[in-house]
């Protein structure tokens, strides 16, 4: 034995998304990148908005004491104050800089929250369809992810959730706008969820926290903003990333906001702050903190994603695919056509690979019978994929 | 119960460095920052070299596809190739980009290595004096840090190490140039250590890895470079950070290099790459990767640190303090004066606080009887602290 046991498990597993990614690399090598329609990953192709570059230049040019130095592990206080202002406005709660922790993307915000809330053996629940890498983050802290089966309209099945919650449940995760479905949970759903968690926390004698993963908050195709989860349940932590709003997923910058009235709020904030050291990253990257502090609220041009969504939706609808029109994010999650036994998403995605189209089977999001199309790519790729989608639909 | 048990432990503990930091904040509020001599933390005051800003501007201005996008979790291949070239030259081994993983500072490099090498309950050994935050990184993966007692000349006590190693030992960490002593372990020590680890790995039927934490590699006060650990023992991982060489600790950028002949090398590289996801940070910040790829090898003006070292050394020597002259890093680790019972470093550092001088007791580095002075501060602060050091030396 040389490496740790967990690594053998890690290497023998491998996600469906990664498997598609590797298959895609092979296809691209054989046929050329331009002849492969890669709709598999959520790596946005839009450039960051011009404000991003202006802010970067300004900060790099300015004389700021300790510009790239260590800071409080929770992040720069002036940046956290700017974010607290935004959260106050969006969530209508009295939160200050002291409730904000700057993080290395939403992934590390989730990881810090798990570190604080989850004892070894504890369960964390997430409604399907879901981004299952939560499982990886949790595994480090000894927690176990369990999936609440999904409903066909992608709403949260509160009855199923209630049945699954017990005294080992540390938290529930929601992700709205949702990856992979594009669903935005309505205010009423959040309120019902909040009431359920309050009732079950009392019943089981343990506070069940709500963790809201919101990297797609600004990528929405309607006027009304994403409803405020802090209004639905005070024992909540919001995990945010600028990866999608600013199109900078490689830069790893985000934050966590802890509701001011959350049970054990002070311990959670101090614990998440201290955990930045335990996790090995100390603090979020300083320059990116300063940039998002300057331009928080800025976002890429969402209309471009809307045009792509509509192009894809019109094309697939005409062919006969069934799907919910995404309200946010840049994914569509159609049903597998009936010719494939109704739910063999693995077989259908293999069939699409024959058409040089890369997507991800719904099984990768704990919801077989569906498949995810990522449309954060050039319109030509979407347009070019439609004949292949038609052939796969018509000839199994 | 609401938060995880580990958080209560985390919050009840608190490091000596943090305690000094908090005490320092209080002093500064009371007397004004200019009237406090803060020699407690390793937060370098030098600005990054001009090359850093030139590279940043160049990259921000260039049109690069996917400039801020997701990438292979191990980092940008062109940057890893640049770093592999450097490691090839410095360590004289045939390493390629495939052996380099870009990380969120050296802390995350260490954390990824622990994730890969340490099973719950395994022990990792480090010779004192040592940066004990390794304990925090390890705790996340269920590992236990144990300290090999230090020798007065700060060399590694190989006999003590041999006695402590058993079949539960996953790895040994060394840190050279050393925080807090400024020692550089000589080539012969590394060779002896390598032979010992090889012999004990065979004896215990388990590969014992060597993890070399090298953030101070460029901060040295002699011509000969830090000896190559890869020559001493093939089962080694180097963890590096640009925090000190470029004076950018807030930016969180570093790398890990896995020796090409390390046992289970392929699993370690794949495991550390996959673990970036598990740990929640996905990849090292993209812009900083590109910058260090441009200017790897650049460093701040080490002569400035040498002048500070000499100013401090001359001053303390004249008063009568006993210490080893640091060969690298920007810390000095003198003996507590005899008037304090010879080893009451806590009492002596409290006495220095009365002089408004902030240092860290050696107990914070698992080596009581000493105290750490950080000299990465302006010369005026060093000069200004000397009368206080004299009074504390002369009047207990």
Interface residues (C-beta under 8 A of the other chain):
Chain A: X1 X2 X3 X4 X5 X6 X7 X8 X10 X11 X41 X43 X44 X45 X47 X48 X53 X56 X57 X60 X66 X67 X68 X69 X70 X71 X104 X105 X107 X108 X109 X110 X111 X112 X115 X116 X117 X118 X119 X122 X133 X136 X137 X139 X140 X141 X170 X206 X207 X209 X247 X248 X249 X250 X251 X252 X253 X263 X264 X267 X268 X270 X271 X274 X275 X277 X278 X279 X280 X281 X282 X283 X284 X285 X286 X287 X288
Chain B: X1 X2 X3 X4 X5 X6 X7 X8 X10 X11 X41 X43 X44 X45 X47 X48 X53 X56 X57 X60 X66 X67 X68 X69 X70 X71 X104 X105 X107 X108 X109 X110 X111 X112 X115 X116 X117 X118 X119 X122 X133 X136 X137 X139 X140 X141 X170 X206 X207 X209 X247 X248 X249 X250 X251 X252 X253 X263 X264 X267 X268 X270 X271 X274 X275 X277 X278 X279 X280 X281 X282 X283 X284 X285 X286 X287 X288
